[in-house]
Every structure is written in C-alpha cells, then in structure tokens.
C-alpha cells in the first residue's frame, strides 16, 4: 500500500462549493470568482451563495439578512455558560465550547441550513462578548440596523465603524469563507459523516482552526509593517532583510504558485481605500517595493503577495488585537464549513481511511 503522509493529493470528496487551483491562481465560489465577490458583494450575499447555490435577488437578500440579524443575540444558556468560564480562557477555546453546547438545540440528523445561519450569526457576538469581558468592558448588544460586518466591528468597539474599515473587513471575510478541503473543513466533514450534529462538526473544525499550522494569525506581517513604519523606510528596510537572507513575511504561498487571488482582491480594496487610512497607504506602497526587490534578489522564484499581507494591513487598520485574528478568520470560515457539512449530508458516506502498521509483530504461535 502506498504511503501518502498527510493525505496530500488524495481526493476525499466531490464538491460544488469551491475550486482552489494553486497553479492557475483560481479561487471560485459556486461558479463565481471569489475575488470579484469580495470586491462587489456584501458578506450576506456571499454566504447565501455558498449555502443556496445562487446569489440572492433583492427580496431574498432582505429576508436572509433579517434572519441573520435575528440570530445574533446570545441565548441565555450560552451567556450563562460564558459567564461561568475562566476569564483567562482563549477566545478560540471559548468558541469551541459555546458551539459544542449548541448541540442540544439542533436535531442530530440531517443538518439544516437554519442551523448554519444561527451559528454564523452568533459567532461575531460570541467573539465580541468574550473580548470585551476579558478587557473589563461592558458588553455591547447587537445592532439590528447594521449589516453583518459593520455589526461585528460595532460590538467590538462600541462605536459606529469607519465605512472604509467595514468595506475592507467585508472583503476579507468573504475571501476567508471558503478554501476547499483544508484541515478544518475536512475535520467538519469527517465528524458530520458519522451522522453527528452540525454543532459538533463545527466545534471540531474550530479545534482544527486554532492550531498554528492552520489558523495562524498574520502577526508577523504586522510586526514587519510596524518596523517599516513609513513609506520612506520601506525600500531600505526590505533590502536589509533580503541581504541577510531572511524571509520576507507576507510573500509566497504553499498552494498558490502564481498570484494569490485573495491577495489580488484585497489589494484592489486597499488601493481604493488608501486615501482613507494610513495603514492602507503603507501596505500598498510596501507591497509594490517588495515585489520589485524580490524579483531583483530572487529572480524566477515566483514569490507573490499572499493573503496574509493584506489581511494584516486590514487587521492593523481596524485595530483588531492579535488575539482576535484567528477568531475573525473563524467567523468568516464558518460559512464554508457549514456549506460542506450540508453537502456532506446529501451524499453521506463515512470516512474510513487506512493506515500502515509499523509496529512489532508478535511471535507466531
């Protein structure tokens, strides 16, 4: 039996949800370029597309948005659970615990799209509630007049967000919604395939996401931008890094061997907003200089900007603490997880991979 460590290259499912083609730089959601959705659509429209297979008309969008808004409020038993948890508990552990506790509210099989809506609406409230509790601040109730992204920022800060920040974070959340059969998505499908419930499958996905090899935050890119500080310093700083033979954070990707389509979309958004925020100005300028110098110092290496570079500039611009980077990514990816969970239920077959025994054998009787 051939050994494939980590299941690299093994096809585990057929899906209509998304296409990730690293060689061509393609990311497709249900027949639409993800980068175009990120630039032109709202979070609610992209979520609807992934769950229902088509973009909503105006009437469908209004009803769907209202449904999301109504599901934002924490149930009393979840609030009581949160208040009983140690205040030092990391946000991702809190999310995993709270989502697992939702299992009793959901019928075990089959999963329903309404459950996906409920969990997706609830995650930003959970994140904001725990963040403000840990910060010693009063919790902010959801504002039903705000869209999903704007409400998330409002619950974190307690003030109405800058529209430029809303647009940028909206694009990031759409691009983070789905990315094929990654570790957390696979975990969710494996759990659901046992005919477990959606909350348990999402809780498993969160457990995978909190591992630093999967949901690691772009904090190193922020540290780089902080160190550069101003546009005038960018070229000298980057040259010093490259001349020392060190890695330039935010460039190169394991999957994408050409331009990362998510980075392309976020570049367009940040360029359009660059006059509205100094961090967007710095990020756009730094990326331009970095690409030029990487070609000079490492010609032919195909080291393009990855999504973490512009994600870092967005997180820095909206003043999101580093402890919330992976939770924010989770608030985006839950749409893809639940879309895969619903798809798995339609064609369900339990996963039963094989392993190769490498231990000792007993003596023959």
C-alpha positions as CSV (number, residue, x, y, z in Angstrom):
1,X,0.0,0.0,0.0
2,X,1.4,3.4,-1.0
3,X,2.1,5.8,1.9
4,X,0.7,9.3,1.5
5,X,1.6,11.3,4.6
6,X,-1.0,13.9,5.5
7,X,-3.2,12.7,2.6
8,X,-1.5,15.1,0.3
9,X,-3.1,14.9,-3.2
10,X,-5.8,12.4,-2.1
11,X,-9.3,13.2,-3.3
12,X,-11.7,12.8,-0.3
13,X,-14.9,14.2,-1.9
14,X,-16.5,15.8,-4.9
15,X,-17.9,19.3,-4.2
16,X,-19.9,22.0,-6.0
17,X,-18.9,24.6,-3.4
18,X,-15.5,25.9,-4.4
19,X,-12.5,25.4,-6.7
20,X,-8.9,26.1,-5.5
21,X,-6.3,25.9,-8.3
22,X,-2.9,26.9,-7.0
23,X,-1.1,26.6,-10.3
24,X,-3.5,28.9,-12.1
25,X,-4.3,31.2,-9.2
26,X,-8.0,30.4,-9.3
27,X,-10.5,30.6,-6.4
28,X,-14.1,30.0,-7.4
29,X,-17.2,30.0,-5.3
30,X,-20.2,28.2,-6.9
31,X,-19.2,29.4,-10.4
32,X,-18.1,33.0,-9.4
33,X,-14.6,34.3,-9.0
34,X,-14.2,34.8,-5.2
35,X,-12.1,38.0,-5.7
36,X,-15.0,39.6,-7.7
37,X,-17.5,38.7,-5.0
38,X,-15.2,40.2,-2.4
39,X,-14.9,43.5,-4.3
40,X,-18.6,43.8,-5.3
41,X,-20.8,41.9,-2.8
42,X,-21.7,42.0,0.8
43,X,-21.0,39.2,3.3
44,X,-24.6,38.2,3.4
45,X,-24.7,37.8,-0.4
46,X,-21.6,35.6,-0.5
47,X,-22.9,33.5,2.4
48,X,-26.3,33.0,0.6
49,X,-24.4,31.9,-2.5
50,X,-22.4,29.2,-0.7
51,X,-25.4,27.8,1.2
52,X,-28.0,28.0,-1.6
53,X,-26.0,27.8,-4.8
54,X,-27.0,31.2,-6.3
55,X,-26.8,34.8,-5.5
56,X,-30.0,36.2,-3.9
57,X,-32.4,38.6,-5.5
58,X,-33.4,41.7,-3.5
59,X,-36.3,40.1,-1.8
60,X,-34.3,37.0,-0.9
61,X,-31.4,39.1,0.4
62,X,-33.7,41.2,2.6
63,X,-35.3,38.2,4.2
64,X,-31.9,36.4,4.6
65,X,-30.3,39.5,6.2
66,X,-33.2,39.8,8.6
67,X,-32.8,36.2,9.5
68,X,-29.1,36.7,10.3
69,X,-29.9,39.8,12.3
70,X,-32.5,38.0,14.5
71,X,-30.0,35.2,15.3
72,X,-27.3,37.4,16.6
73,X,-28.5,37.5,20.3
74,X,-26.8,35.1,22.7
75,X,-29.2,32.5,24.1
76,X,-29.5,32.8,27.9
77,X,-27.9,29.4,28.5
78,X,-24.9,30.3,26.3
79,X,-24.5,33.6,28.2
80,X,-24.6,31.7,31.5
81,X,-22.0,29.3,30.2
82,X,-19.7,32.1,29.1
83,X,-20.0,33.8,32.5
84,X,-19.0,30.5,34.2
85,X,-15.8,30.1,32.1
86,X,-12.4,31.3,33.4
87,X,-11.8,34.8,32.2
88,X,-8.3,33.8,31.1
89,X,-9.7,31.2,28.6
90,X,-8.5,31.9,25.0
91,X,-11.2,33.1,22.5
92,X,-10.9,30.0,20.3
93,X,-11.4,27.7,23.2
94,X,-14.5,29.7,24.2
95,X,-15.9,29.5,20.7
96,X,-15.3,25.7,20.6
97,X,-17.0,25.3,24.0
98,X,-20.0,27.5,23.2
99,X,-20.6,26.0,19.8
100,X,-20.5,22.5,21.2
101,X,-23.1,23.5,23.7
102,X,-25.4,24.3,20.9
103,X,-25.7,20.6,20.0
104,X,-28.8,20.2,22.3
105,X,-30.6,22.9,20.3
106,X,-30.0,21.2,16.9
107,X,-31.5,17.9,15.8
108,X,-28.7,15.5,15.2
109,X,-29.5,14.5,11.6
110,X,-29.8,15.7,9.0
111,X,-28.3,19.2,9.5
112,X,-30.3,22.2,8.3
113,X,-29.4,25.4,6.7
114,X,-31.2,27.3,9.5
115,X,-28.6,25.9,11.9
116,X,-25.8,27.3,9.7
117,X,-27.5,30.7,9.8
118,X,-27.8,30.6,13.6
119,X,-24.1,29.6,14.2
120,X,-22.8,32.1,11.6
121,X,-24.8,35.0,13.1
122,X,-23.8,34.0,16.6
123,X,-20.0,33.7,16.2
124,X,-19.3,37.5,16.0
125,X,-21.4,38.1,19.1
126,X,-19.5,35.4,21.0
127,X,-16.2,36.9,19.9
128,X,-17.1,40.4,20.9
129,X,-18.7,39.3,24.2
130,X,-15.6,37.5,25.3
131,X,-13.2,40.1,24.1
132,X,-14.9,42.9,26.0
133,X,-15.3,40.7,29.1
134,X,-11.6,40.0,29.1
135,X,-10.9,43.7,28.6
136,X,-13.1,44.7,31.5
137,X,-15.6,46.5,29.3
138,X,-19.3,46.3,29.2
139,X,-20.7,44.0,26.5
140,X,-22.4,45.6,23.5
141,X,-25.7,44.2,22.3
142,X,-26.0,43.6,18.5
143,X,-27.4,46.4,16.4
144,X,-30.1,45.0,14.0
145,X,-29.8,48.1,11.8
146,X,-26.2,47.2,10.8
147,X,-25.0,44.6,8.3
148,X,-23.1,41.6,9.5
149,X,-19.6,43.1,9.1
150,X,-20.4,46.5,10.5
151,X,-22.2,45.0,13.4
152,X,-19.2,42.8,14.2
153,X,-17.0,45.9,14.4
154,X,-19.6,47.8,16.4
155,X,-19.9,45.1,19.0
156,X,-16.1,45.0,19.4
157,X,-15.6,48.8,19.8
158,X,-18.9,50.2,20.9
159,X,-18.8,52.9,18.2
160,X,-20.1,53.0,14.7
161,X,-17.2,51.8,12.4
162,X,-15.4,53.7,9.7
163,X,-17.1,52.8,6.3
164,X,-13.7,52.2,4.8
165,X,-12.9,49.7,7.6
166,X,-16.3,47.9,7.0
167,X,-15.6,47.6,3.3
168,X,-12.1,46.2,3.8
169,X,-13.1,43.7,6.5
170,X,-16.1,42.7,4.4
171,X,-13.8,41.7,1.6
172,X,-11.5,39.8,4.0
173,X,-14.4,37.9,5.5
174,X,-15.8,36.9,2.0
175,X,-12.3,35.7,0.9
176,X,-11.9,33.7,4.2
177,X,-15.3,32.0,3.9
178,X,-14.1,29.0,1.9
179,X,-10.9,27.4,0.6
180,X,-11.5,23.8,-0.4
181,X,-10.7,20.7,1.6
182,X,-8.4,22.3,4.1
183,X,-7.8,20.8,7.6
184,X,-10.7,22.3,9.4
185,X,-13.2,21.7,6.6
186,X,-12.1,18.1,6.4
187,X,-12.5,17.8,10.1
188,X,-16.0,19.1,9.9
189,X,-17.0,16.7,7.2
190,X,-15.4,13.7,9.0
191,X,-17.4,14.4,12.1
192,X,-20.7,15.0,10.2
193,X,-20.2,11.8,8.2
194,X,-20.7,9.8,11.4
195,X,-24.2,11.4,11.4
196,X,-23.3,13.6,14.3
197,X,-24.9,17.1,14.5
198,X,-23.8,20.3,12.9
199,X,-22.7,22.0,16.1
200,X,-20.3,19.1,16.9
201,X,-18.9,19.2,13.4
202,X,-18.3,23.0,13.6
203,X,-16.8,22.5,17.1
204,X,-14.3,20.0,15.6
205,X,-13.5,22.5,12.8
206,X,-12.7,25.2,15.3
207,X,-10.5,22.8,17.1
208,X,-8.5,22.3,13.9
209,X,-8.5,26.0,13.1
210,X,-6.9,27.0,16.4
211,X,-3.8,25.0,15.6
212,X,-1.0,27.4,14.5
213,X,-0.3,25.5,11.3
214,X,-3.8,26.2,10.0
215,X,-5.3,29.3,11.6
216,X,-2.1,31.1,12.5
217,X,-2.5,34.9,12.6
218,X,-0.6,37.3,10.3
219,X,1.0,38.9,13.3
220,X,4.5,38.6,11.7
221,X,3.3,40.8,8.8
222,X,2.0,43.4,11.2
223,X,5.3,43.3,13.1
224,X,7.1,43.9,9.7
225,X,4.8,46.9,8.8
226,X,5.3,48.3,12.3
227,X,9.0,48.0,11.9
228,X,8.9,49.8,8.5
229,X,6.7,52.5,9.9
230,X,6.6,54.9,7.0
231,X,6.7,54.6,3.2
232,X,10.1,56.3,3.1
233,X,11.7,53.5,5.1
234,X,10.2,50.6,3.0
235,X,13.0,50.1,0.4
236,X,15.9,50.3,2.9
237,X,14.2,48.0,5.4
238,X,13.3,45.4,2.8
239,X,16.8,45.4,1.3
240,X,18.3,44.8,4.6
241,X,16.1,41.8,5.2
242,X,16.8,40.3,1.8
243,X,20.5,40.9,2.0
244,X,20.6,39.0,5.4
245,X,18.9,36.1,3.6
246,X,15.8,36.3,5.8
247,X,12.2,35.5,4.8
248,X,10.0,38.5,3.9
249,X,6.7,37.9,5.6
250,X,3.5,38.0,3.6
251,X,5.1,36.7,0.3
252,X,4.9,33.2,-1.1
253,X,2.2,30.5,-0.5
254,X,2.2,26.8,-0.2
255,X,-0.8,26.3,-2.6
256,X,-0.6,29.3,-4.9
257,X,2.3,29.2,-7.4
258,X,1.1,32.3,-9.1
259,X,-0.7,35.4,-7.7
260,X,-3.0,34.6,-4.8
261,X,-6.4,35.7,-6.0
262,X,-7.4,36.6,-2.4
263,X,-4.4,38.9,-2.2
264,X,-5.3,40.4,-5.6
265,X,-8.8,41.3,-4.4
266,X,-7.6,42.7,-1.1
267,X,-5.1,44.8,-2.9
268,X,-7.8,46.3,-5.0
269,X,-9.9,47.1,-2.0
270,X,-7.0,48.6,0.0
271,X,-5.8,50.6,-3.1
272,X,-9.3,52.0,-3.4
273,X,-9.4,52.9,0.3
274,X,-5.8,54.0,0.6
275,X,-6.7,57.7,1.0
276,X,-8.9,56.8,3.9
277,X,-6.4,55.1,6.2
278,X,-2.6,55.5,6.6
279,X,-2.1,51.8,7.1
280,X,-3.7,51.0,3.8
281,X,-1.3,53.6,2.3
282,X,1.7,51.9,3.9
283,X,0.6,48.4,2.9
284,X,0.1,49.3,-0.8
285,X,3.4,51.1,-1.1
286,X,5.3,48.3,0.8
287,X,3.9,45.6,-1.4
288,X,4.9,47.5,-4.6
289,X,8.5,47.9,-3.3
290,X,8.7,44.3,-2.0
291,X,7.7,42.7,-5.3
292,X,10.3,44.8,-7.2
293,X,13.1,43.8,-4.7
294,X,12.1,40.1,-4.6
295,X,12.5,39.9,-8.4
296,X,15.8,41.6,-8.0
297,X,17.2,39.4,-5.2
298,X,15.4,36.2,-6.0
299,X,14.6,36.2,-9.8
300,X,12.3,33.4,-11.0
301,X,11.2,32.3,-7.6
302,X,7.5,33.4,-8.1
303,X,7.2,34.9,-4.7
304,X,4.0,36.8,-4.9
305,X,2.0,38.6,-2.2
306,X,-0.2,36.2,-0.2
307,X,-3.5,36.9,1.5
308,X,-1.8,37.4,4.9
309,X,-0.1,40.5,3.8
310,X,-3.2,42.5,3.1
311,X,-5.1,40.8,5.8
312,X,-2.5,42.1,8.2
313,X,-3.0,45.7,6.9
314,X,-6.7,45.4,7.4
315,X,-6.4,44.0,10.9
316,X,-4.0,46.7,11.8
317,X,-6.2,49.4,10.3
318,X,-9.3,48.3,12.2
319,X,-7.2,48.0,15.4
320,X,-8.1,44.4,15.9
321,X,-6.0,42.8,18.7
322,X,-3.8,39.9,17.6
323,X,-5.7,37.6,19.9
324,X,-8.8,38.1,17.6
325,X,-7.1,37.4,14.3
326,X,-7.9,33.7,14.2
327,X,-11.4,34.2,15.7
328,X,-12.1,36.7,13.0
329,X,-10.9,34.2,10.4
330,X,-13.2,31.6,12.1
331,X,-16.1,34.0,11.8
332,X,-15.5,34.0,8.1
333,X,-14.8,30.3,7.5
334,X,-17.9,29.1,9.4
335,X,-19.9,29.7,6.2
336,X,-17.7,27.3,4.2
337,X,-17.7,24.7,7.0
338,X,-21.4,24.7,7.2
339,X,-21.8,24.6,3.4
340,X,-19.6,21.5,3.3
341,X,-21.5,20.0,6.2
342,X,-24.8,20.4,4.4
343,X,-23.2,19.0,1.2
344,X,-21.7,16.0,3.1
345,X,-25.2,15.2,4.5
346,X,-26.6,15.0,1.0
347,X,-24.1,12.4,-0.3
348,X,-23.0,11.0,3.0
349,X,-20.6,8.2,3.4
350,X,-18.4,7.8,6.5
351,X,-14.7,8.3,6.0
352,X,-12.6,5.2,6.6
353,X,-9.0,5.8,5.6
354,X,-6.4,3.1,6.1
355,X,-3.1,3.2,8.0
356,X,0.1,1.3,7.6
357,X,1.2,-0.6,10.7
358,X,4.8,0.0,11.6
359,X,5.0,-1.7,15.0
360,X,6.5,-5.0,16.0
361,X,4.7,-8.3,15.3
362,X,4.2,-11.0,18.0
363,X,5.8,-14.4,17.5
364,X,3.9,-17.0,15.6
365,X,2.0,-19.3,17.9
